[in-house]
């Protein structure tokens, strides 16, 4: 380690100076990793006269300064037409897809797609969820839709239309029970 330090100490590269060059400085703005060595007096003079942007136009300086803000990596404005991860419509579409997914509705059920007719899934108890599933309806406040579905099922499974079938009679009872549950939900809201 000591040998490396002794080797790095050279004579000052300033003309006519025979002192030790203990301080390194870049050769030029374009050769920042190649060094010349100066004594204390001459490194101070070098630092006072150093101008990284010497010979550059004002526009070149502005471009270089802007590139340094992003570490010379490309960047895009958020409101450009390209779909970037920060694009507002892109984000809205992704969130819409996630919140309307079956996974989200079954586990959290708080997203209603701004539909005033729908009922959040998490507000329903087990029987109410089963009633909507029995009618094959999404949870809704629309009584006409529930009533229409009820009438269709009641007509299809009414014992008079099924010649006294016990299976149809049992299904008809379930239809009536589930309809009562759904009417109670709408009365609560």
ABEGO torsion letter per residue (X at the ends): XAAAAAAABBBBABBGBABBBABBBBABAABAABBBBBBAAAAAAAAAABBAABGBBAAAAAAAAAAAAAGGBBBBBAABABBBAABAAAAAAAAAAAAABAAAAAAAGABAGGBAABBBAAABBAAAAAAAAAAGBBBBABAAAAAAAAAAAAAAABAAAAGGBAAAAAAAAAAAAAAAAAAAAAAAX
